Amino acid sequence: MAMRRATAFIGCVFGLLSPLFGQQAPSGPKKVTPEQQNYQDPVKQFWAERERLQVTAKQAFDAEMAQEKAGDCTDAGTGYDLNVCANKALAATNQNLKAYAGAIREILGLKMPDAGFPAHAGPDGMPTTPEQDVAEFDRIEQARRLYIDAVCTAAHHQYGGGTGGPSAELVCRVRLTRGHMKELDGIYKICCTSKPVHEMR
């Protein structure tokens, strides 16, 4: 008797569910509402602009790393030759930093389109805004310029007024500026190959 009741119950369940299993999922692409489209288009533009800036940053970074690999003024035979070469190297390095740092700054300033959800605090507090990120980056760059000026002036002074002072300062500026690009790569992870700061050993 119990077996017959169980069988009858299962039969009823299948009878009720069979119309549902017989229905097919709607075919064709899901229709996007105007509201969704108004959000999706700016999001696509956001990522396209970010990608364009990443390409610019990578080109500048790779150019500087290629300059480093080639060596800084290894063929300079005299002090004069070294000064001329170091001046050219510094101009190229500064140009690469300008393009690289400029791209990072623009990326930091990009605003993700508002999806209508308020920002939420994480374990370490509220996320920074693009405006705050740009202001922070500007402070870093200001501190970098002051640091390089101080250190490379000291490098110049180590030659006691001799002819080696100017070239020592120029080479110092090239190497510290290049090192700064690597530091930015580790901090912001925009494009290139360096490890994030917290992974450096």
C-alpha contacts under 8 A as a table, 3 or more apart, distances in Angstrom:
res1	aa1	res2	aa2	distance
1	M	4	R	5.21
1	M	5	R	6.32
2	A	5	R	5.12
2	A	6	A	6.22
3	M	6	A	5.14
3	M	7	T	6.15
4	R	7	T	5.07
4	R	8	A	6.08
5	R	8	A	5.08
5	R	9	F	6.11
6	A	9	F	5.06
6	A	10	I	6.24
7	T	10	I	5.23
7	T	11	G	6.17
8	A	11	G	5.03
8	A	12	C	6.28
9	F	12	C	5.14
9	F	13	V	6.35
10	I	13	V	5.07
10	I	14	F	6.25
11	G	14	F	5.24
11	G	15	G	6.07
12	C	15	G	4.93
12	C	16	L	6.23
13	V	16	L	5.19
13	V	17	L	6.21
14	F	17	L	5.06
14	F	18	S	5.68
15	G	18	S	5.49
15	G	19	P	7.80
16	L	19	P	6.92
17	L	20	L	5.33
17	L	21	F	6.50
18	S	21	F	5.17
18	S	22	G	6.15
19	P	22	G	5.06
19	P	23	Q	6.64
20	L	23	Q	5.46
21	F	24	Q	7.80
32	V	36	Q	6.10
32	V	37	Q	6.41
33	T	36	Q	5.17
33	T	37	Q	6.24
34	P	37	Q	5.00
34	P	38	N	6.07
35	E	38	N	5.12
35	E	39	Y	6.53
36	Q	39	Y	5.21
36	Q	40	Q	6.03
37	Q	40	Q	4.98
37	Q	41	D	6.06
38	N	41	D	5.89
38	N	42	P	7.15
39	Y	42	P	5.84
39	Y	43	V	6.45
39	Y	113	P	6.97
39	Y	114	D	7.83
39	Y	115	A	6.99
40	Q	43	V	5.09
40	Q	44	K	6.22
41	D	44	K	5.22
41	D	45	Q	6.33
42	P	45	Q	4.91
42	P	46	F	6.04
42	P	113	P	6.19
43	V	46	F	4.95
43	V	47	W	6.39
43	V	112	M	6.76
43	V	113	P	6.01
44	K	47	W	5.33
44	K	48	A	6.08
45	Q	48	A	5.04
45	Q	49	E	6.08
46	F	49	E	5.35
46	F	50	R	6.20
46	F	110	L	7.29
46	F	111	K	7.53
46	F	112	M	6.47
46	F	113	P	7.69
47	W	50	R	4.96
47	W	51	E	6.02
48	A	51	E	5.14
48	A	52	R	6.23
49	E	52	R	5.05
49	E	53	L	6.27
50	R	53	L	5.19
50	R	54	Q	6.14
50	R	107	I	6.00
50	R	110	L	7.75
51	E	54	Q	4.97
51	E	55	V	6.30
52	R	55	V	5.24
52	R	56	T	6.51
53	L	56	T	5.02
53	L	57	A	6.17
53	L	103	A	5.37
53	L	104	I	7.59
53	L	106	E	7.57
53	L	107	I	6.80
54	Q	57	A	5.00
54	Q	58	K	6.07
54	Q	103	A	7.00
54	Q	104	I	7.91
54	Q	190	I	6.33
54	Q	191	C	5.62
55	V	58	K	5.13
55	V	59	Q	6.18
55	V	191	C	7.50
56	T	59	Q	5.28
56	T	60	A	6.44
56	T	99	A	7.13
56	T	100	Y	7.04
56	T	103	A	6.62
57	A	60	A	5.31
57	A	61	F	6.10
57	A	99	A	6.55
57	A	100	Y	4.46
57	A	101	A	7.54
57	A	103	A	5.61
57	A	104	I	7.13
57	A	190	I	7.64
57	A	191	C	6.63
58	K	61	F	4.99
58	K	62	D	5.86
58	K	100	Y	7.42
58	K	191	C	5.57
58	K	192	C	6.11
59	Q	62	D	5.25
59	Q	63	A	6.09
60	A	63	A	5.14
60	A	64	E	6.36
60	A	96	N	4.86
60	A	97	L	7.13
60	A	99	A	6.11
60	A	100	Y	5.50
61	F	64	E	5.25
61	F	65	M	6.28
61	F	96	N	6.76
61	F	97	L	7.76
61	F	100	Y	6.41
61	F	181	M	7.31
61	F	192	C	7.40
62	D	65	M	5.04
62	D	66	A	6.08
63	A	66	A	5.14
63	A	67	Q	6.30
63	A	96	N	7.13
64	E	67	Q	5.00
64	E	68	E	6.27
64	E	93	T	6.34
64	E	96	N	6.35
64	E	178	R	7.08
65	M	68	E	4.99
65	M	69	K	6.16
66	A	69	K	5.01
66	A	70	A	6.21
67	Q	70	A	5.19
67	Q	71	G	6.51
67	Q	72	D	7.41
68	E	71	G	5.24
68	E	72	D	6.60
71	G	74	T	6.05
72	D	86	A	7.39
72	D	89	A	7.20
72	D	171	V	7.84
73	C	76	A	5.48
73	C	82	L	6.42
73	C	85	C	5.85
73	C	86	A	6.57
73	C	89	A	7.98
76	A	79	G	7.65
76	A	81	D	5.19
76	A	82	L	5.05
76	A	85	C	7.22
77	G	81	D	6.21
77	G	82	L	7.17
78	T	81	D	5.08
78	T	82	L	6.19
79	G	82	L	5.03
79	G	83	N	6.23
79	G	163	T	7.14
79	G	164	G	6.84
79	G	167	S	7.52
80	Y	83	N	5.13
80	Y	84	V	6.29
81	D	84	V	5.20
81	D	85	C	6.05
82	L	85	C	5.11
82	L	86	A	5.84
82	L	167	S	6.37
83	N	86	A	5.14
83	N	87	N	6.05
83	N	166	P	6.95
83	N	167	S	5.01
83	N	170	L	7.59
84	V	87	N	5.25
84	V	88	K	6.46
85	C	88	K	5.17
85	C	89	A	6.15
86	A	89	A	4.90
86	A	90	L	5.97
86	A	167	S	6.58
86	A	170	L	5.77
86	A	171	V	6.01
86	A	174	V	7.89
87	N	90	L	5.17
87	N	91	A	6.21
87	N	170	L	6.55
88	K	91	A	5.12
88	K	92	A	6.31
89	A	92	A	5.21
89	A	93	T	6.11
89	A	174	V	6.91
90	L	93	T	4.96
90	L	94	N	5.95
90	L	170	L	6.75
90	L	171	V	7.57
90	L	173	R	6.95
90	L	174	V	5.16
91	A	94	N	5.19
91	A	95	Q	6.17
92	A	95	Q	5.08
92	A	96	N	6.22
93	T	96	N	5.06
93	T	97	L	6.14
93	T	174	V	6.33
93	T	177	T	7.14
93	T	178	R	6.91
94	N	97	L	5.03
94	N	98	K	6.03
94	N	174	V	7.97
94	N	177	T	7.39
95	Q	98	K	5.05
95	Q	99	A	6.35
96	N	99	A	5.28
96	N	100	Y	6.01
97	L	100	Y	4.96
97	L	101	A	5.65
97	L	102	G	7.90
97	L	177	T	7.40
97	L	178	R	7.72
97	L	181	M	6.62
98	K	101	A	5.41
98	K	102	G	5.70
99	A	102	G	5.13
99	A	103	A	6.14
100	Y	103	A	5.30
100	Y	104	I	6.43
100	Y	181	M	7.67
101	A	104	I	5.05
101	A	105	R	6.10
101	A	181	M	7.83
102	G	105	R	5.10
102	G	106	E	6.25
103	A	106	E	5.16
103	A	107	I	6.17
104	I	107	I	5.07
104	I	108	L	6.15
104	I	188	Y	7.84
104	I	190	I	6.97
105	R	108	L	5.15
105	R	109	G	6.32
105	R	134	V	6.05
105	R	137	F	6.92
106	E	109	G	5.05
106	E	110	L	6.41
107	I	110	L	5.27
108	L	130	P	5.72
108	L	133	D	6.01
108	L	134	V	5.94
109	G	130	P	4.71
109	G	131	E	6.25
109	G	133	D	7.16
109	G	134	V	5.97
110	L	130	P	6.52
111	K	130	P	6.49
114	D	117	F	7.29
119	A	126	M	7.52
119	A	127	P	7.70
120	H	126	M	6.45
120	H	127	P	7.79
121	A	124	D	7.42
121	A	125	G	4.87
121	A	126	M	4.12
121	A	127	P	6.64
122	G	125	G	5.08
122	G	126	M	6.05
122	G	127	P	7.33
128	T	132	Q	5.95
128	T	133	D	6.49
129	T	132	Q	5.14
129	T	133	D	6.26
130	P	133	D	5.01
130	P	134	V	6.18
131	E	134	V	5.25
131	E	135	A	6.25
132	Q	135	A	5.11
132	Q	136	E	6.10
133	D	136	E	5.10
133	D	137	F	6.16
134	V	137	F	5.01
134	V	138	D	6.19
135	A	138	D	5.10
135	A	139	R	6.39
136	E	139	R	5.15
136	E	140	I	6.41
137	F	140	I	5.03
137	F	141	E	6.33
138	D	141	E	5.12
138	D	142	Q	6.17
139	R	142	Q	5.08
139	R	143	A	6.14
140	I	143	A	5.15
140	I	144	R	6.07
141	E	144	R	4.90
141	E	145	R	6.30
142	Q	145	R	5.33
142	Q	146	L	6.48
143	A	146	L	5.19
143	A	147	Y	6.09
144	R	147	Y	5.10
144	R	148	I	6.12
144	R	180	H	7.78
145	R	148	I	5.30
145	R	149	D	6.09
146	L	149	D	5.18
146	L	150	A	6.24
147	Y	150	A	5.24
147	Y	151	V	6.12
148	I	151	V	5.21
148	I	152	C	5.79
148	I	173	R	6.52
148	I	176	L	6.78
148	I	177	T	7.72
149	D	152	C	5.54
149	D	153	T	5.93
150	A	153	T	5.33
150	A	154	A	6.33
151	V	154	A	5.14
151	V	155	A	6.39
152	C	155	A	4.78
152	C	156	H	6.27
152	C	168	A	7.76
152	C	169	E	4.94
152	C	170	L	7.63
152	C	172	C	5.55
152	C	173	R	6.21
153	T	156	H	5.03
153	T	157	H	6.30
153	T	169	E	6.28
154	A	157	H	5.02
154	A	158	Q	6.46
155	A	158	Q	5.39
155	A	159	Y	7.71
155	A	165	G	7.20
155	A	168	A	6.11
155	A	169	E	5.64
155	A	172	C	7.18
156	H	159	Y	6.10
156	H	160	G	7.94
156	H	164	G	7.71
156	H	165	G	4.21
156	H	166	P	5.99
156	H	167	S	7.84
156	H	168	A	5.72
156	H	169	E	4.96
157	H	160	G	5.50
157	H	161	G	6.81
157	H	165	G	6.44
158	Q	165	G	7.08
159	Y	162	G	5.22
159	Y	163	T	7.53
159	Y	164	G	6.11
159	Y	165	G	5.15
160	G	165	G	7.55
161	G	165	G	6.61
162	G	165	G	5.90
163	T	166	P	6.79
163	T	167	S	7.97
164	G	167	S	5.67
164	G	168	A	6.10
165	G	168	A	5.14
165	G	169	E	6.26
166	P	169	E	5.21
166	P	170	L	6.28
167	S	170	L	5.01
167	S	171	V	6.08
168	A	171	V	5.32
168	A	172	C	6.05
169	E	172	C	5.03
169	E	173	R	6.24
170	L	173	R	5.14
170	L	174	V	6.34
171	V	174	V	5.08
171	V	175	R	6.24
172	C	175	R	5.29
172	C	176	L	6.05
173	R	176	L	5.29
173	R	177	T	5.85
174	V	177	T	5.33
174	V	178	R	6.11
175	R	178	R	5.10
175	R	179	G	6.05
176	L	179	G	4.88
176	L	180	H	6.08
177	T	180	H	4.97
177	T	181	M	6.49
178	R	181	M	5.16
178	R	182	K	6.61
179	G	182	K	5.10
179	G	183	E	6.27
180	H	183	E	4.88
180	H	184	L	6.20
181	M	184	L	5.13
181	M	185	D	6.21
182	K	185	D	4.98
182	K	186	G	6.30
182	K	194	S	6.79
183	E	186	G	5.10
183	E	187	I	6.25
183	E	197	V	7.94
184	L	187	I	5.03
184	L	188	Y	5.89
184	L	189	K	7.62
185	D	188	Y	5.56
185	D	189	K	5.10
185	D	190	I	6.42
185	D	191	C	7.27
185	D	192	C	6.51
185	D	193	T	7.56
185	D	194	S	5.99
185	D	195	K	7.92
185	D	196	P	7.66
186	G	189	K	5.57
186	G	194	S	5.33
186	G	195	K	5.41
186	G	196	P	4.30
186	G	197	V	5.22
187	I	196	P	5.82
187	I	197	V	5.73
188	Y	196	P	7.72
189	K	192	C	6.84
189	K	194	S	7.59
189	K	195	K	7.87
189	K	196	P	6.60
195	K	199	E	6.07
195	K	200	M	6.30
196	P	199	E	5.43
196	P	200	M	6.68
197	V	200	M	5.35
